[in-house]
Amino acid sequence: MTELLLIAKAGKTDLVLLPRMANRHGLIAGATGTGKTVTLQTLAEKFSRVGVPVFMADVKGDLSGMAFAGGGNAKVEARVQELKLEDFAYAPCPVTFWDVFGSKGHPVRTTVAEMGPLLLARMLNLNEVQGGVLTAIFKIADDKGWLLLDLKDLRSMLQHASEHAAEYMAEYGNISAASVGAVQRALLQLEHEGGDQLFGEPALNLDDFMQTDANGHGMINILAADTLYNSPRVYGTLLLWLLSELFEKLPEVGDLDKPKLVFFFDEAHLLFNDAPDALLDKIEQVVRLIRSKGVGIYFVSQNPLDIPDVVLGQLGNRVQHALRAFTPRDQKAVKAAAETFRANPKLDVTATITELGVGEALVSLLDEQGRPLPVERALICPPGSRIGPASDAERNQVIRGSVLFGHYENALDRESAYEILKGRAEQSAAQAEESQGFDGGGVFGGQQSQNGRRPAGRQQQGVLETMARSAARTIGSELGRQVLRGVLGSLLGGKRRR
């Protein structure tokens, strides 16, 4: 039996998370500065110790210190003494660093095709009509067998579809120049924010998340998100794509003794802000069904109201840090948070939420039958790894010591939609030049009939030349573009091409 995970202590009572209930998901909530990040670190460390891999995004840069042993922190030592943690020890965690921009970890990439039109439309903030055009672009690329790997492929396909809109209308619907232009402008904004570095190859292999070290400890995968967080739609959509890929990739396993992976979604409100109903339905579907695939999802947010009710109702393990009640919305959040706990007759939950100190929380975990235990006011156990960021030199040492170093760092650019369309343009241009050369220096170059007119053959050649020039202009104007595919494309039945 996998050991119990001691999360907090309420007086002499140990509050433990049962590993077999960890895939019932959870919530870590509380105002800024109340201790959410340390709670997240403690949970991740506990999972790792029992062999469960973890994924988390580090939006503040504070979690990188987990790769090193703690020590020298007076607050941690005081908490250890207060809770009487006799078996507490400082120790590092096995960590793999990731970074979309490739500077603070191994590059994280996916292809446009794998992203899919639904999530990509959200990343680009497209309206319903523009998103429909994007879906049509993906379908055209799929039908033609043209790979959409990076953004230049998408731009090529957008321009190609716009130039041939009349040909595609009957089968794929109207592809208006205005909608294509809107998508192109959104792509420019995405590139300006650095989001274009997300798309390309080699694409992330999710098996690399689900590893253990030589001691059997689960790998803690930390995504550097301090820069990525400045592009909130890109951040939220990327993490949602990772969840959807896990949902598609992993087989059904039911309830295991411990999860295959625990996924922490920090700043969870970014996932739900302004999300259309269709996307919210898919998020709810993923959260509800991914439990049977051995994945636990833990949302981290300042306010429980940031999580839709259909999702919040599925989060069985709760750690609620202090909330402030300065405004009517704050008071509503306090009341809502209090009502989600199983009542404890010895505790006034509504009043307690506003009184909690740093590192103190209301905790309710699931019992052996999956039922929430009565809420308790408790002190969170400190982590044994370092609290706070690692230095750049320390981070680089971990990155270069990883077995993955050198694989994701070497970008690939195989033949895809851009290269295909470029090749067609070059071929058409060559044909046009050949016809011009044949006209000027060939048999008919300068030849005229006695009445000053060119032979009939030249008139036919002129028609061919005009057609070739038109084709060259059409295809040539398509170069340097590429198509987008949405993050939940796999859940919508999108085809994959590798």
N, C-alpha and C positions, 0 to 999 in steps of 0.2 A: 504493500500500500504506500502511495506517495505521501510524504510527510505533510503535515498541516502547515499553512503559511501564517505565521503570527504577524498581523498587520498593526494592531493597536492593543492597548490595555485600558480597561475601565476599572480602576482600583486594582483588586486582585484578580479580576476576570480577564482571561485572555480572549481577544477577539480574533478568530482565525478564519482564513479563507480556505475552503475546501477545494483542492485542485480539480476535482471532478465536477465542481460547480462553477469553475472559472469561465467556462464557455457560455454561461448564462448572461454574460456581458455585465457592464458596470458603469458607474458615473462617479467622477471626482469633480466636485463643484466648490466654488467659494470665491470671495472677492480677491482682488490683487493683494499680495503680501500676506496671505493667511496660511500658506504652506502647501499649496497644491503641488508645486513642482517637486518638493521633497517627498510628498506622498506618492507621486508618480514614480520617483526614483526608488523608493522602498518597495513598491509593488513589483516593478520591473526586476529589481535585484532578487526578490523572493522567487519570482517565476524562474529566473535564470538558474538559481541554485538547485531547483528540482528538475532541471533539464528542459525547460520550456523556452523556445526562442521568442524574442520580443521584437516588435517594431515600434519606434516612436519618432516623432518629429520634434526637433529641438528648436523652438521658435525664438528663444532668448540666448542660446549658446551656453546655458547653465549645466547641461547634462553630459557634456563631453568628459567631465572629470570622472565619470563612472568607470573609465578604463584603468583607473588607478586607485590604490588603497587610500582610505580616509585616514584621519588622525590629526591631532593638533587643533581640533575644533571644540572649544569649551562648551558650546551649547549642546553638541552631540554627546559629549562625555557626561554632562549634567543630566540629560535625558536618559542615558543608559543607567545611571545611578538611580534616578527617580523611579524607573520602571523595573529595576532589579533584573536586568537582562544578563544573566550569568554566562550564557554561552555566546555573547556578542563578541565579534572579532572584526577588525578592519581587514578588508580584502578587496582586490580589484575584480571587475567583471570582464568577461570576454566581450569585446566591442568591435563592431565593424562600422566605420564611418561612411556615409553616403552624402552626395551633394549634386544637385542638378547641374550646378555650374562647374563642378569638377575641381574646385580649389580646396575644399575642406573635407573631401572624401571621394570615394570612387564615383565616377559619373553615373547618374541615373538617367537612363534613356528608355523611351518606348517609340514605336513607330506610329505614324499618323493612322495607319490602317488599324492597329490594335487599339488606339484610343477610341475610335468610333465617332459617329456624327453627333450623338446626343450629348456626350460630355464635352466634346470639342466646341459645340455650339454654346454651351454654358461658359466655357473658358473664354470664348470670344465675345460673350454677351450679345448673342444674336437674337433677333426676334423670331417669331414662329415661321414667317415666310422665308427669312434668310436661312434659318435652320433647315427648312424643307429643301431649299436649293442645295445646301451642303450635303444633305442625305442623297439627293439625286447625283451629285458629283461622285460620291463614294460608290454608288450603284453603277455608274458608267465605268469607273475605273475597275471595279470588280468584274463586270461583264467583258471588258476588253483584256483582262489579265494584266493590267498595268499596276505595279506595286506603288503604294503610297507610303514612303518611308520617312521623309523629312519634309520641311515646309516648302522647299523649292519644287518638290513633286506636287504638292497641293496647289501651289501657284500656277504651275504648268497646266494642271487639270482644270482649274478655274477659268483660265484664259481660253483653253481649248473648248470647253463647254460653252463659253460665252460666244466664241466665234462660230460655233456650229449649233447654236441654240435652235434654229429652225429644223435641223435634222433630228434633234433629240426630243423635240416637243411632244410628238405623238406618243413616244414610249415612256419618257421620264417626266413630262410636264414642262411648264414654262420655266425657263432659266433666264431671268431678266438681267439686263446689264446693270440695273440699279442694285439688285441684290448681290450680284457678283462683286460690284464695286464696294458695297458695304463690308463684305467678307474680306476683301483685299485690304481695306483700311483697318479692320480689326486685326488682321495678320501683322500689319505694320506696327500696331500698338503692342502686340504680343512680342514681336522681335525687339522692339525698343526696350521692353521690360526684361529681355533676356530669355523669354520663354522658348525661343527657337532652339536653345541648347537641349531642351527636353526631348526633341524628336531626332531620331537617327538610330544607328546601329553601332556596336552590338546592343540589342535591347536587353533590359533587365530580365534575368532569369530568377523567378521567385523562389526557386529551390535554394538559391544562395542566401535567402533570408532564414531558412529553416535548418540551421546547422547547430551543432554542439561542439564544444572544444574537447581537448584530450581528457578533461576531468568529467565530461558528461554534462557540463553546464551549458544552458541554452545561450546562443549568441544574441547579444543585444544590438540590434541594428538601429543606429541613430542617424536620422536624416537632418543635415544642417539646413535649417529653415529660416535663419535670421534674415537672410537676404530675400529668399523666396517669399517670406511672409509679407513683403512689401507689394507683392502681386497676389492679393488674397484669392482671386478667382483661380489663378493658376495653382496656388497652394491647395485650396479645397478640392479642386477637380483632380489633381494628381493623387491625393490620398484616396479619393473616392474610386479612381481608376484602379489603384492597388487593391482595394477591397473587392471590386468586381472581378479582377483577375484571379484573386484567391478563390472567390466563389465559383468561378468557372473551372479552375484548375483542379481543385481538391475533390476527392471522392467522398461520398457519404460514409460516415463512420459512426454516427450516433454519439452517445455520451461515453467518452474515454475516461481513464483514470486521471488524465491531465490533458490540457489542450495541446494541439500541434503547434499553435502560434497564438500569441496575445498581441493585439493591435491597439495601440493607444492613439487616439485621435485628439490631439491638443488643439485648442481654439476651435472647438467643434461648431460654434455658431457660423463659421465661414462655410461650412458644408451646407447649411440650410438657408442662409440669407438669400432672398430673392430667387430661390430655386422654383422652377415651374412645377405644377402638380404632377406631371408625368415623371419628372426626375425624383420628386419626393416619394412617389409610389415605388420606384425602383430602389431607392435607398431603404425604405421600410422593408421591401422584399429581401434585400441582401442581409440586413440586420436580423431578420426573422429566421432566414433559412441557413445562414452561414454557421450557426451554432452546431448544426448536425454534421458539419464538415470539420469540426474540431478547432474552430477559431473563436476566440473571445475578443470582443470589441469593448474598449473602455473609452468613453467620451470624457474629455476634460474641458470644462467651461466655467466661466465666471458665474453664470446664472442658469439655473435649471430651466427657466422659461425659454432659453435658447434652443432647447431640444423639443421637437414636436411630440405631442402626446402619444402618437402611435409608436414612436421610437422609445420615448421615456418609459413607457409601460413595460418594455422588454429588458430594462436594465436592473437586474436583480441585486447586484452588489453595489452598495452606496457608501460613499465617504463625502460628507457634506461639511466643508469648512465654513467659517463665519461669513455671513452676509450682512450688508449694511442696509438700514431702513430709513434712508434720508428722503426718499421721494415716494409718491404713490406707487410707482412701478416697482421700486425696491420692496415696499411693504407687501405688494402682491406676490413678488418672488419669494419672500420669506414665508408667507402663508402657504404658497403652492409647494415649496420644498418640505414644509412641516407635514403637510397632508399626504405626501408620498411615502412616508415612513410608517412601519407598523408601530402602533402606539405603545408607549411604555408608561404605565400609570404613575411611575415615580419621577417622570420627567416632563416638564413643560417645553415641548420641542420648539414652539414658535418663539418663546422668549430666549431659549438657550442659543438659538442660531445666531442671534446678534451679540451674544456675550462671549463666544468662543475666543480663546487666545490663539496665538500663532502656533501651529503644530498640533492644535486640538481640533477635534471634529466629532460630528455625529456619525456613527457608524452602524450600518445594518447590513449583515451578510446573510447568505442562504444556508439553511441547514441541510442535512443529508437527503431530505425529501424535496429540496428545492424551494422551501418556504422561507420567506424573509423572517429573520429573528427580530425581536423587539429592538428598537433603536437604543443605542447607548452613547453617552458622552465619554469620549476616550482621548487618550494621548497617542499619537502616531509613533510607531517605532522608528528610530533613525536608521539610515542605510549604513553599511560598512564601507561602501565605496566613497570616494571623495565628493563632497558637495561643492559645486562650483565648476567653472570651466577649466579645461586643460589648456596649456600654452600651445602656441602654434608648433613649436618643436616637438612637444609630446604628441600632439595629434598626428604630425607627419611620421613620427616613429611608428605609431600604430598602423597608419595607412600602408606604409612601406613593408611592414612586417606581416601584412595580411596575405593569405594564400590567393586572394583575388587580385592582388596588385599586378598591373600590366595587362589584364584582360580587358576591363572596361575602359581603361585609359587610351587604348588604341582604337580610334574611330574608324568605321568602315563606310564605304559609299559604293554599294553595288548598283547594277543597272536597275533603274526603276522608271517611273513615269517621266521624269525630267529628261533622262538620257534617251528614252525612246522617242519622245517628241522632238528633242534636239536632233537626233539622228534623222528623223523624217524631214526636218527643216533643212538640214545640210544636204540631204539627197535631192530635195526639190530645188535648192539653190544651184547645186551642181548641174542638174538637168537644164535649168534655165540658162546657165552660162554656156553649156554645151550647144544649146540651140542657137544662142547668139553667135558663138564662134562659127558654127556651121553656116550661118547666114552671111557673115562678113568675109570669111576666108575660104569657103568651100567652093564647090562646083558652080553654085548659083551666085557667089559673091560678086556683086556689081553687074551680073548678066541681065540684060534687058532685051526685049523683043525689038523688032524693027520699028514698032510704033511707040517705043519708049516705055512700054509697060513690062513689069516683071512677069515671068512665066507663071502658069497656074500653080505649079508646085510651091512657089514661094508664098502664094496666098494661103495654101494649106499649112505651110510651116509657120506663118504668122499667127494662125489660130492656135497652134500648139504652143508657140512662144508665149502668147497672152495667158493661156491656161497655166503654164508652168510658173510664170511670174506671179499670178494670183495665188497659186498654191504656196509659193515661197513666202509671200507676204503673210498669208493666213497662218501658216505653221510657224514661221519665224517669230511672229508676234506672241506665240504661245510659250516661248522659251523662258526659263527661269522661274516658272510658277509651280505650285504644288497644292494637293488636296488635303483636307483634314478629316480624320475619323474619330468618332466620339468615344468617350471613356467607357460608357456602358454598352458599346456596340456589340460585345459578345452576348450580352443578355437580350439584345434585341434581334438576335439571329444573324448578325453581320458575319460575312465570310472572312477567313484569315488566309493570307497568302504569305508564304515564307520563301 
